[in-house]
Amino acid sequence: MIPEVKITAVKYAIHAAFGVSEFDAISELTGGLSSALVFRIVVRGKPYLLRIITRTDAMGDPTYQYARMKTAADAGLAPHVWYTSITDGISITDFVETKALKVEEAKVMFPDLLKRLHSLPPFPHKLNYLDTVDNFIRKFQTAKILADSMTSEIFCQYERIKNVYPRNSDNLVSCHNDLKPENILFDGDRLWLVDWEAAFLNDRYVDLAIVANFVVTDDEEDYLKRYFGEEVNAYDRACFFLMSQLVHLFYTAYLLLGSPVPIDLNSIKPDFREFHDRMWRGEITLANHDAWQQYAWVHLEKLLQNFRLKRFDDSLHIVSIS
């Protein structure tokens, strides 16, 4: 189960963390998109999470990943870290036995969690989210995956957002950036965040927008008020709304560009809320590549709907004059 080339390193890790050379039991955990191997191991009757990085690249560099994970763990945002080895790409953390969490409860709990996350000492600034989105949009335009009749409005409205959205250093905070349900654990009492590969200094509204896709089922006023701890002004609401559209656009471009199967323009377009509710309940995972295109359509449909709202033009205006 553990790659042969990693067996010696794993035995060393277990001994360094717990003073024994063998685990009592092991089972592999699947479901994520990361190339890392993840196992539930039992040592001296207690479960732990063993993670083995199999591919090191700019996003998966354990040097940064482990540092961010340790910072989050020390702040009570991530499970306790027992062992890390940058050389071997191995980490051992507490294993969280998860419980079901209702969306209504998550909506109340998440603003405080994000506030604590965003208050951490600044993570290394590895890339700019707005530049990343722009890179994928340009690739999406060049690839011509969809007909111009379907994308002309998207690219036109994207340019309007790009021209006014603030690159405000005050909004650059330590972000997780990949807050999908698989990376959110609930133990029946509190939330934990895992998988810190994509964490870096970023615009606070990225985390806020990603989480809102799952937990905000109506107006986001209460969600934002809990995060900011005060009445939310028009500028904050406008930034949140515009960043939400950039997130929708990023997922559309990323998923269609990376889709492992041919694009099916006649595929059923699922409802935005229903799809996210099913992802939250674990009924849909993006590790199943059949879900990639559906999730892209979900974001595309939502994006087009929001472009036609009066709120979109109002948000552009508010941000442009602030």
Backbone torsions as a table, in degrees:
resi	resn	phi	psi	omega
1	MET	NA	-47.9	173.2
2	ILE	-82.2	132.0	179.1
3	PRO	-53.6	139.5	-175.5
4	GLU	-56.0	-37.1	-177.3
5	VAL	-69.7	-12.2	-178.2
6	LYS	-107.2	-5.4	-174.2
7	ILE	-60.1	-47.4	-178.9
8	THR	-62.1	-42.7	-179.5
9	ALA	-65.2	-38.1	178.8
10	VAL	-66.4	-43.0	177.9
11	LYS	-60.6	-40.6	177.8
12	TYR	-63.5	-42.3	-179.2
13	ALA	-61.1	-44.8	-179.3
14	ILE	-64.9	-39.5	179.1
15	HIS	-67.9	-41.7	-179.4
16	ALA	-64.5	-36.5	-176.9
17	ALA	-82.1	-37.8	-168.8
18	PHE	-128.0	-4.7	177.5
19	GLY	79.9	11.8	175.0
20	VAL	-127.3	162.4	-175.8
21	SER	-103.6	-8.6	-176.8
22	GLU	-131.9	152.4	172.3
23	PHE	-95.2	159.6	-179.8
24	ASP	-80.0	-34.5	-178.3
25	ALA	-157.2	158.8	179.2
26	ILE	-149.3	142.8	173.7
27	SER	-146.4	140.1	-178.3
28	GLU	-84.0	140.2	177.3
29	LEU	-105.3	133.4	-179.4
30	THR	-125.2	170.8	175.5
31	GLY	126.1	-21.1	-179.6
32	GLY	-90.4	173.2	179.3
33	LEU	-94.9	-10.8	-178.7
34	SER	-67.4	150.0	176.8
35	SER	-79.9	-7.6	-179.4
36	ALA	-67.3	150.3	174.3
37	LEU	-92.8	132.3	-175.5
38	VAL	-126.1	131.6	-176.7
39	PHE	-133.0	147.4	166.9
40	ARG	-96.6	117.9	178.5
41	ILE	-115.3	153.1	176.7
42	VAL	-117.5	123.6	179.1
43	VAL	-127.6	122.9	-178.2
44	ARG	54.0	38.1	174.9
45	GLY	81.7	1.2	-179.0
46	LYS	-117.0	138.2	-179.0
47	PRO	-81.9	145.0	175.9
48	TYR	-138.3	165.5	177.3
49	LEU	-106.9	120.6	176.3
50	LEU	-104.4	124.8	-179.1
51	ARG	-124.7	130.1	-178.4
52	ILE	-120.9	116.9	177.7
53	ILE	-77.2	126.5	-178.0
54	THR	-104.8	-15.8	-180.0
55	ARG	-141.4	125.1	-179.5
56	THR	-105.5	121.3	175.8
57	ASP	-140.1	-168.0	-175.9
58	ALA	-59.1	-39.7	-178.1
59	MET	-81.5	-30.5	-173.9
60	GLY	-98.9	11.7	-178.8
61	ASP	-59.1	115.6	-177.5
62	PRO	-64.2	-23.2	179.4
63	THR	-56.3	-51.3	-179.7
64	TYR	-76.6	-42.7	-175.1
65	GLN	-58.7	-47.8	-178.1
66	TYR	-67.7	-36.6	178.9
67	ALA	-63.3	-43.8	-179.9
68	ARG	-68.1	-40.1	179.2
69	MET	-62.4	-43.4	-179.9
70	LYS	-65.5	-41.2	177.1
71	THR	-59.8	-44.8	179.7
72	ALA	-66.3	-39.6	179.3
73	ALA	-64.8	-42.1	179.5
74	ASP	-63.0	-26.6	179.5
75	ALA	-90.4	1.8	179.1
76	GLY	78.0	20.5	-180.0
77	LEU	-100.4	-22.3	-179.3
78	ALA	-127.9	156.8	179.1
79	PRO	-59.0	151.3	-179.2
80	HIS	-56.1	137.5	-179.9
81	VAL	-97.5	121.8	-179.8
82	TRP	-97.0	-28.4	-175.0
83	TYR	-162.5	141.2	169.2
84	THR	-143.1	147.3	173.0
85	SER	-138.4	112.1	178.3
86	ILE	-64.2	-40.4	-178.5
87	THR	-61.6	-45.1	-176.1
88	ASP	-92.7	-10.8	-178.8
89	GLY	66.6	38.5	-176.1
90	ILE	-121.1	136.8	172.8
91	SER	-137.2	149.3	174.6
92	ILE	-129.5	126.3	179.6
93	THR	-132.1	169.9	172.3
94	ASP	-58.4	147.6	174.5
95	PHE	-98.9	127.4	-178.3
96	VAL	-97.5	118.5	173.8
97	GLU	-77.1	113.0	-170.1
98	THR	-87.7	150.7	174.3
99	LYS	-121.2	158.6	177.6
100	ALA	-68.2	140.2	178.8
101	LEU	-125.9	122.8	179.0
102	LYS	-71.7	145.2	-179.8
103	VAL	-56.5	-40.2	-178.6
104	GLU	-61.4	-37.2	177.9
105	GLU	-72.1	-40.8	-179.3
106	ALA	-62.1	-37.2	-179.8
107	LYS	-60.6	-32.6	179.4
108	VAL	-81.1	-36.4	-174.1
109	MET	-80.4	-32.7	-170.3
110	PHE	-68.8	-39.6	-179.2
111	PRO	-54.9	-41.7	178.3
112	ASP	-65.8	-41.3	178.7
113	LEU	-61.0	-45.6	-180.0
114	LEU	-66.2	-36.7	177.9
115	LYS	-61.8	-42.5	178.7
116	ARG	-67.0	-42.3	177.6
117	LEU	-60.2	-47.0	-175.7
118	HIS	-73.1	-8.1	177.7
119	SER	-95.4	-2.4	178.9
120	LEU	-65.8	158.0	173.2
121	PRO	-53.4	144.1	-173.2
122	PRO	-56.4	128.3	171.7
123	PHE	-70.5	159.7	175.0
124	PRO	-57.8	136.7	-178.9
125	HIS	-86.4	90.8	-172.4
126	LYS	-85.1	-31.1	178.3
127	LEU	-159.8	160.2	-179.9
128	ASN	-98.1	124.3	-175.4
129	TYR	-61.6	-40.7	-179.3
130	LEU	-63.6	-37.7	176.6
131	ASP	-69.2	-36.1	177.9
132	THR	-64.2	-45.9	177.2
133	VAL	-59.0	-45.7	-178.6
134	ASP	-61.1	-39.3	178.8
135	ASN	-61.2	-44.2	179.4
136	PHE	-69.5	-35.3	178.5
137	ILE	-64.5	-42.1	179.8
138	ARG	-64.7	-40.6	177.4
139	LYS	-64.6	-39.9	179.4
140	PHE	-63.6	-42.0	177.4
141	GLN	-62.2	-46.7	-177.0
142	THR	-65.8	-37.8	-176.9
143	ALA	-69.1	-23.9	-179.3
144	LYS	48.5	48.6	178.7
145	ILE	-65.5	-37.9	178.7
146	LEU	-113.8	156.4	-179.5
147	ALA	-65.0	151.8	179.5
148	ASP	-57.0	-32.7	-179.7
149	SER	-63.4	-23.7	-179.6
150	MET	-93.0	-20.8	-171.2
151	THR	-114.7	-13.4	-174.9
152	SER	-58.6	-43.0	179.1
153	GLU	-65.0	-38.7	-179.3
154	ILE	-59.3	-50.9	-175.8
155	PHE	-68.9	-34.0	178.4
156	CYS	-65.3	-47.7	-178.6
157	GLN	-70.8	-31.8	176.5
158	TYR	-60.7	-42.5	179.7
159	GLU	-61.8	-35.3	178.5
160	ARG	-65.2	-42.1	177.7
161	ILE	-65.2	-47.4	-177.3
162	LYS	-57.2	-36.8	-175.7
163	ASN	-73.8	-18.8	-176.5
164	VAL	-120.5	-19.6	-173.6
165	TYR	-64.6	130.4	-173.8
166	PRO	-72.7	136.1	169.7
167	ARG	-97.8	69.7	-170.4
168	ASN	-92.9	118.9	-177.9
169	SER	-63.5	-23.0	179.2
170	ASP	-65.8	-24.4	-179.3
171	ASN	-93.9	-0.2	178.4
172	LEU	-84.2	113.0	-176.5
173	VAL	-136.9	171.8	177.1
174	SER	-70.5	115.4	-175.9
175	CYS	-119.9	154.5	175.6
176	HIS	-84.4	-45.5	174.1
177	ASN	75.1	-2.7	-179.6
178	ASP	-141.8	53.8	-173.1
179	LEU	-87.5	61.2	172.7
180	LYS	-87.2	163.2	-174.7
181	PRO	-54.9	-34.2	-178.5
182	GLU	-63.7	-22.9	-177.9
183	ASN	-99.9	8.7	179.7
184	ILE	-119.2	118.2	-177.7
185	LEU	-115.2	138.3	177.6
186	PHE	-123.3	123.3	-175.7
187	ASP	-96.6	10.7	-177.2
188	GLY	99.7	-12.5	-178.7
189	ASP	-131.9	-41.4	-175.6
190	ARG	-143.4	164.3	-180.0
191	LEU	-95.3	145.4	174.3
192	TRP	-129.8	145.2	177.1
193	LEU	-111.1	137.0	179.3
194	VAL	-129.6	172.2	179.7
195	ASP	62.7	87.1	-173.7
196	TRP	-101.3	21.0	-179.6
197	GLU	-56.8	-43.4	-171.6
198	ALA	-94.5	6.2	-176.4
199	ALA	-73.1	133.0	175.4
200	PHE	-165.2	174.2	177.0
201	LEU	-66.6	127.4	-173.7
202	ASN	-155.5	171.8	175.9
203	ASP	-65.6	126.5	-177.0
204	ARG	-55.2	-28.8	-175.6
205	TYR	-72.8	-14.0	175.9
206	VAL	-66.1	-53.9	177.1
207	ASP	-59.0	-44.4	-178.7
208	LEU	-60.4	-41.6	-177.7
209	ALA	-71.5	-41.5	-179.0
210	ILE	-62.7	-47.2	-180.0
211	VAL	-64.1	-39.5	-178.3
212	ALA	-60.5	-31.9	177.8
213	ASN	-55.8	-30.6	-176.7
214	PHE	-97.0	-37.0	-168.7
215	VAL	-109.9	-15.5	179.9
216	VAL	-97.2	105.5	-176.0
217	THR	-98.5	-6.3	178.3
218	ASP	-141.6	-142.0	178.9
219	ASP	-63.5	139.9	-175.0
220	GLU	-89.8	6.1	-174.5
221	GLU	-55.9	-48.9	-177.9
222	ASP	-65.7	-38.6	178.6
223	TYR	-59.7	-48.8	-179.2
224	LEU	-70.8	-35.2	179.5
225	LYS	-64.5	-39.6	178.0
226	ARG	-65.5	-35.0	-179.3
227	TYR	-71.7	-49.7	-175.9
228	PHE	-80.3	-17.3	178.5
229	GLY	72.1	20.3	-179.1
230	GLU	-162.6	178.6	175.8
231	GLU	-62.0	138.2	-177.4
232	VAL	-88.9	127.7	-178.7
233	ASN	-85.9	171.7	-175.6
234	ALA	-63.4	-34.9	-179.7
235	TYR	-66.0	-44.7	178.7
236	ASP	-62.5	-42.4	178.9
237	ARG	-63.6	-38.9	-179.4
238	ALA	-67.8	-43.2	178.8
239	CYS	-62.7	-43.3	178.6
240	PHE	-60.3	-45.5	-177.6
241	PHE	-65.8	-43.6	-179.5
242	LEU	-68.0	-39.9	177.3
243	MET	-65.1	-35.0	177.3
244	SER	-58.9	-37.1	179.5
245	GLN	-71.3	-36.1	176.3
246	LEU	-65.4	-36.3	176.8
247	VAL	-66.3	-44.6	176.7
248	HIS	-57.7	-43.7	-177.4
249	LEU	-67.9	-40.7	178.7
250	PHE	-61.2	-47.7	-179.4
251	TYR	-63.2	-39.1	178.1
252	THR	-59.0	-51.8	-177.3
253	ALA	-67.2	-46.0	-177.7
254	TYR	-61.1	-45.7	-175.3
255	LEU	-72.8	-37.9	179.4
256	LEU	-73.3	-37.0	176.8
257	LEU	-65.8	-36.2	-176.3
258	GLY	-97.8	5.8	-176.4
259	SER	-60.4	127.8	-177.6
260	PRO	-80.0	-3.5	179.7
261	VAL	-126.0	155.8	179.9
262	PRO	-57.0	144.6	-179.5
263	ILE	-66.6	128.4	179.4
264	ASP	-111.3	102.1	-177.4
265	LEU	-71.0	-16.0	-178.5
266	ASN	-99.0	6.4	-179.1
267	SER	-66.2	154.4	-179.8
268	ILE	-67.1	130.3	179.4
269	LYS	-93.4	103.3	-177.0
270	PRO	-69.9	161.0	177.7
271	ASP	-70.8	138.7	-177.2
272	PHE	-57.0	-51.7	-177.2
273	ARG	-65.7	-45.0	-179.0
274	GLU	-61.4	-42.8	-178.1
275	PHE	-62.9	-45.1	-179.3
276	HIS	-69.0	-35.3	176.2
277	ASP	-62.8	-39.8	179.5
278	ARG	-70.1	-36.7	174.7
279	MET	-63.3	-41.3	-179.3
280	TRP	-61.7	-37.7	-179.6
281	ARG	-82.0	-2.0	178.8
282	GLY	81.8	13.4	179.8
283	GLU	-81.7	-20.3	177.7
284	ILE	-129.5	134.1	174.9
285	THR	-133.0	142.7	179.6
286	LEU	-75.7	-4.9	171.2
287	ALA	-67.7	-21.2	172.1
288	ASN	-87.7	108.0	-172.2
289	HIS	-64.0	-18.1	177.0
290	ASP	-64.9	-21.8	-177.8
291	ALA	-84.9	-13.4	-175.9
292	TRP	-58.1	-53.4	-177.4
293	GLN	-65.1	-39.8	178.6
294	GLN	-59.9	-41.0	-179.4
295	TYR	-68.6	-34.5	175.3
296	ALA	-63.2	-44.9	179.4
297	TRP	-63.3	-38.5	178.4
298	VAL	-55.3	-48.6	-179.0
299	HIS	-71.2	-37.9	180.0
300	LEU	-63.2	-46.3	179.5
301	GLU	-62.1	-42.6	179.2
302	LYS	-64.5	-40.4	179.3
303	LEU	-59.9	-48.8	-178.8
304	LEU	-64.1	-38.5	176.6
305	GLN	-61.1	-44.9	-176.4
306	ASN	-70.7	-32.0	177.1
307	PHE	-59.5	-28.6	-174.8
308	ARG	-93.1	2.6	177.0
309	LEU	-82.7	147.3	174.3
310	LYS	-60.0	-31.7	-179.5
311	ARG	-59.5	-31.1	-179.6
312	PHE	-64.0	-51.0	178.7
313	ASP	-63.8	-39.3	178.9
314	ASP	-62.7	-41.4	-179.2
315	SER	-65.4	-41.8	176.8
316	LEU	-59.3	-42.7	-178.6
317	HIS	-66.0	-47.2	-178.2
318	ILE	-58.7	-45.5	-178.3
319	VAL	-69.0	-37.0	-176.5
320	SER	-67.4	-26.7	-177.5
321	ILE	-100.6	-1.3	-176.4
322	SER	-89.7	NA	NA
